[in-house]
Amino acid sequence: MDLRQYFYRLTPPERDSFARRAGTTARYIQCHLLTQRKIPRPALMRKLVSASGNAVTLDDLLAHFYKTRPPALGPARRRPA
């Protein structure tokens, strides 16, 4: 699952808990990681995977930060056939 999708599906308290388990803050994730302003070190990437319960995989994170695949289209962003 895409990091952005995963994060925004969480409630604010769940976001804080997720960030704490990953060793960072929800604000840092929102300001720097979701906007791709910073690429986290491998250790933080592993912690994000673990904190998500593997809902977000390392491949998902690499795709998010290095654009190795196009982002998944959500219901509101689907292109017409």
Secondary structure, 3 states (H helix, E strand, C coil): CCHHHHHHHCCHHHHHHHHHHHCCCHHHHHHHHCCCCCCCCHHHHHHHHHHCCCCCCHHHHHHHHHCCCCCCCCHHHCCCC
